[in-house]
Amino acid sequence: MIDYSVFNGKRAAYFTLGCKLNFAETSTLGETLMSYGVTKAKKGERADICIVNTCTVTAMADSKCRQAIHKIIKDHPGALVAVTGCYAQLQPQLISDIPGVNIVVGAQQRSDLIDQICYQLQGCPSSNSHQLPLTSIAREAALFFPSCSRGDRTRYFLKVQDGCNYFCTYCTIPMARGRSRNGSIASMVEQARQVVAQGGKEIVLTGVNIGDFGRTTKETFYDLIQALDTVEGIERYRISSIEPNLLTDEIIDFCSNSKRFMPHFHIPLQSGSDEVLRLMHRHYDTALFRHKVERIKQLMPNCFIGVDVMTGMRGETETYFEQAYEFIKSLDISQLHVFTYSERPGTKALEIPHVVSPQEKHIRTQRLLELSDQKTHDFYQHHIGQTARVLLEHTSRRTKPMNGFTENYIRVELPNQPELDNQIVEVKLEAFNQTQDALCAKLLSSY
């Protein structure tokens, strides 16, 4: 029998790697443990329970996961260590062989994690880590586990969808997360109302492939955003990332007229070469991608557009990369999130003959990062002198400036005024800060 009272008085430490979805799910785990009497360990304080939520999007992510596990075991000797997430799904045996790891739970068994921890704290015979069941194959995952949390942030992250049916040649996420699935629109609206009750003003919609929302419930992503837009009390919604072929003109048109859905999109491109896109088995070409960007800018000229790009994919010749670079350079976008391709076991990309050297991958990545810096700088520069509404983020360090984001996702820095935490204020955007990653602003009024 599970005795949740064993959690009372325990301290927990959390370490999350990867996407916003992982952070949302970690936060939900933390809130559940808190409801059973677990407190979050402060900096420098030893924890009784450690949870590591992992990512496996690249080989570097795998390496960072292993480093994080070793570090948390070293920093919290004697703690019960549970590892979950995508890397745990794909490499459970490798993780379970790390001395000090007690529990390994992947996507299919995530809902059992709290109970597994409880059993171990009770000292059940099955607590020997070598006797614990590891994760099942992710493709069998059929359940949708809801999550809507903010963790240490002001913004809430609402998980609307999980899994992916696309199977791009370079990607292991469908193996780690399973097939596309989602909760109902009614459940999402109810969670948004709960955010209002907790004083939240902004929600980021997260998922693995959120534009594919509705496969489980025979609804659509367009239906979802229409319903969420009616929830009184939510000031802002952001769409975390949406595939260009699923970002319909209908969705763009709706967001352009909505007072709650912000002028901010994040759209994965991966390559600006049609030949490489075909090798990747992506579901669009550069012409469609350009159309989406131009449509957004036509209706929302000040919209922030972030774009994912991968460098060094197998088959990306020098000619293809130059085509991609020039295409990306020509787009009216605000920022690039640049990934370097890495070999992932079990992926179809390994069958593509042309291999890009590590040195060339680095050069291409740096060129795109420099292009991204220039585009972001130009986007910010264009808004200096304008007024904007900013939602200020919670900060626990009063000696540091407060930060927040405008509606179109410009990072803003203000002198610290704790009473303005989680408040929307009107500011005048004045100049770049010292690190050039935000605009300093003058407070005009608060709401």
N, C-alpha and C positions, 0 to 999 in steps of 0.2 A: 504493500500500500504506500502511496506517495504521501510523504509528510512535508508539506511546503513550509512548515514552521522552522525547518532546518536552515532556511535562508535568512531568518531574522538576525540582524546584527552583522551579517557578512558584508564585505567590501568587494567590489568588482572593478576590474580594469578592462577597457575595450580598445582594440586596435583594428581599424578598418582600412582596407586597401581597395582601390578601384573606383567604380562609378557611384553616382548619386543614389542609385538603387541600393547598393550595398550599405551606404551610410544610413539610408532610411530603415533598412531591415535591422541593422545593428541598434539603431535608436529604439526601434520597437522592442527588441529583445531586452534592452536596458530598462525600458518603461515597465515591462512585465516583471522583471526581477525586482524593480523598485517597489512594485505593488505587493511583493512578498517580503519586503523589509530589507532588501539589499540596497546599500548606498554606494555611490561611485567613489572609488579611491581617489584621493587628492594626489597632486604631484608629489612624488617622493614617498608616498605612503604605500606600504605593502598590501596587496590585494589577496583575498581568499579565493576569488574566482577570476579567471582571465578568459576573455573571448576574443579570438582573432577571426575576422571575417575576410576571406581571401578573394583574390582576383587572379585570372589566368589569361588575360587578353594577349599578353606577349611573354616571351621567355624572360624578359626583365621583370615583369610582374611576378612570375613564379619565383625568381630569385629574391625579390623584395619580400615575398610572403615567407620564405624560409628564414630570411634574416629577422623578420618581425617575430616569428615564432621563437627563435633562439633568444632574441633579446628579451621578450616578455617572460620567458622561463628564467632567464638570468636575473631580471629585475624583481621578480616576485617568486623567490624560492619557496617551494612547498605549496604553492597555489594550485588549484585544480585548473588545468588548461584545456579549453575546448576550442577546436578549430572547425570552422564552417565555411561556406561559400563555394565559389566556382573551382578554385584550385583543390579544395578538399573533395569536390565531386569527382574530379578527373584523376587525382593522384592520392587517394586515401591511404594506400599502403605505405607510400613514401613518407607521408606525414605521420602516420601512426608509429613508424619506426624511430621517430625523433624522441630521445629520452626526455621525459617530462610532459609529453602530451598524453592526456587522459581520454579525450573524446574527439572523434572525427565524424562530422555530420555534414553531408552534402545537401543539395537542393531538395531531394525527395523527403528527407527526414528532418528538415529544419524545424518543423513543428514539434518534433520530439526532443529538441535540444534542452529545453528547460527541465523536462522530466529526467533526461539522462544526467544532467548536472545534479539534480535533486537526489537521484539514486546513489550517485557516487558520494555525495556529502553524507548520506545516511549510512555509508559503509556497506552497501549491498555486495554480496559475493561477486556479482557481475562487473564490479568496478575495475577489475584488472583490465588495462587498456588493450591487452592482446586478445581478450575474450569479447571485446565489444564488437557489435556488428558495425561494419563500415557502410558507406552509402550504397544505395542501389543505382542502377544505370539511369542517367538523367532522362533519357528518352521515354522512360516509363512514367515520368512525373506528370500527373494529370490534375493536381490540386493547385488552386490559387490561394496563396497565403497573403492576406491583406497587410498593409503597412502604411501608416501615416504618422510621421514623427518629425520633430525638429531637432532633437539632440541639443547641442550647445548653440544652435543657430536661431535667428529670428524667423527665417523662412521655414515653412513646413514642406515636407516631401511626401507626396501622395503617390503610392504605387498603384498604377491603374492596369498594368499588364505585366506578364512575365513570359519568358521563353521566346523562341524564334524559329520560324519555318524556312528561313532563307538558305541556310547552308552555303554561305559564300566560301570560296575555295581556301581562303587563308584563316578561317575563323573556327574556333572550338566552342564558342558560346552556346550553340544549339545542343552540343553534347553535354555541356555543363548545366544549362538552365532548362533544357527540355523544349517541348513544343509550345507554340504560342497559346496563351490562355489568359483569362481576365476575370475580374469580378463584374458585378452588374452595375449599371449606371445608378440605380437606386442606392446601392451600397456606397458608391463614390460620393454621391450627393450628401448622404448621411454623415460620412466622414468629414466632408467639407464643413458641414454644420457644426460638428464637434470642434473643429478648428476655431470657428467663430466663437463658440462657447468658451474656449481656452484663451481667447484674446488674440488669436493669430490673424494676420492681415494678408499674408502672401503664401500661395501654394505653388510648388513646382510639381508638375505632372511627370512622373518617372516610370520607367519600364525598360525592357530590353528592346522592344520594337513597338513603341506605343501607337504608331499609326495603324498597326494591325489589330488594335483593340476591337473586340466584338466577336471574335471567332467562337468564344465559349457561349455567349449570350445572344448571338444573332443581332447585335447592335453595331453601331459604328462609332469611330472616334469623333466624327462630326456631331453625332447625336450626343456624345458625352460632353463636349465642350459647350454645346448649347444648353444642356441641363445645368452644368456647373456655373455657367454665366448668370443663372437666376438666383444663386445663393446670396442672400443679403448678408453683408458684413465682411465678405472677402473683398479686399480692395484690388488684389493683383493675382493673376495666374501667369505662370510661365510654362512653356512646353519645352522640356529638357532637351530632347533630340528626336527628330522625326525623319524617316527616310524620304528622299525627294519624290519618289514615285507614289508615296502615300500622303504627301502634303498636297492635297487637292486645291485647285483654285477656289473651291467652295470654302475650304478651311481658311485660306488666306483672306478671302473677302470677308468672312465672318470676323476674324481677328481684327481686321482693319476698322471695323465698325463697333467693336466691343470696347466698353470702358474698363473691363476687368482683364481681358487678355492683352498682355503687354506687347508692344512692338519689338519683339525679340524672338528670333528663331535660331535654332542650332540644327544644321542640316549636314549629315555625313555625305561627303563627296568621294573620298578615298583616292581617286585619281582623276586628273583632268585629261587623261588620254582614253579615247574610246576603245582602243585595242587592249589596254590594261584593264579597263572596266569589264570587258568581255572575259578576260582571263580570270578575273575575280568572281565572275558570275553575278555581277550586280544587276539590278532590275531597271536600269535607266541608262541614258547616254548623256553626253555633255550638253547636247541641245536642250534636253528636258531640264537639266539642272540650271542652265542659263535662263530658261523661261521662268523657272520658279523664282530665281533671284530678281529678275527684272519685274515680275509681277508684284513681288513684295515691295520693291523700291518705288514702283509706280503708285501704289496705294499708301505706303508708309515710308516716305523719303528718309526719315530719320531712324528707321528700324535698324537695330543691331543684328547682324547675321554672323554667327559663328559657324565654322566649317571644319569637319574632320578630314584629314588627309594622311595617307600612308605613303612612305617612301621606301624604295628598295624592294618592292614586291618582285617575286620571281617573274621573269618575262618583261620587266620594266627596263628596256634598253635605254641608252643615252638619248636617242631620238624621242622615244616615248616620254621620258622625263621632261625634256625640253618642251614638248607639246603641252604636257600637263602644267608645267610652270607658267608658260605664257597664257594658258587658259585661265588659271587661277589669278594671275596678275591682272587680267582683264575684267575680273568680276568686281562688282561694287559690294564688297563684303568687309566685315569689321575685324575678324580675327580668325586665325587658323589654330586648330589643335592637331599638332603633327605627331604621328606615330612612326616609328621605324619598324619595318616588317621583320618578323622573326619566324623561324621555322617552328611549326606546331605539329606535333605527332598526330597522325590520323587524318590530316587535311589533304584535300585534292591538290593544293598548290605545290606540294612536294613532287608532283608529276610534271611540272613545267620545267623545261630544260635550262633556260637562261637564268643564271644566278648572279646577283649583284654583290660585289665585294663589300666587306664591312667598311672599308675606307670610303668607298663611293656612297654607301648608304649615309655615312656621317656627313659627307659634303652636301648631299641632296637635302638632308634634314636641316642642316644649318642654313642653307639658302632659303628654305621655306620658312624657317623660324624668323629670319631677318625680314622676309616679306611680310610675315604676320605682324611683327613689331611696327613696321612702317604703316601698314593698313590701320592698325589700332590707334597709332599716334595721330594719323590723319583724321580718323573718325572723331577722336576726342578733341583735337584741335578745332575742328569745324564747329563744335558746340561751346567753345569758350565765349563768355559774354552772354550766354542765354540763361534763362531761368528754367528750373526743373523741379519736379517733385521727387523726393528721395525718401525711401524707407530705411531708417537707420538701424543698423545691426546691434544686437546686444554685445557689450564688451565688459569683461570683468576687470580690466586694467585701466584705471582712471587716469593714469599718466600718459596713456596713448591716445591719439586722435580717434574719434568715432568714424566708422565707415558705413557706407550704404550704397544703394544702387538707384539710379534714375529709372524711370519707366523703360527707357531703351538701353538699360544695362551698362551705363557708364559708372564706373566706380568713383565714389565721391568721398572726400576726407574733410571732416569738420573738427573744430576743437571739442573736447569731450564734455558733454553735458548729460550725465546719467539719467536725468529725468526724461530725456528724449529717446531712450531705448524703445525700439519697436514703434516709434512714432513716424508718421509721414510729415515731412517738412518741405517748405518751398525754399530753394536756395538760388543764388546766382553763381554760375560756374566761372571761376576766375583764372586759374592757371594750373599747370602741372605741379604735382608735389615733387619732392626731392628724388624719389625713386622712379618717377615718370610712369607709375602704374595706376595713378588716380588723379583726379582733378580736385584741387582745393576749392572750397566754396564758402560763400558768405550766407549765413542764415537770414532769411527774410521773414518767414512766419512758420508756425506749426499748426497742425489740425487736431 
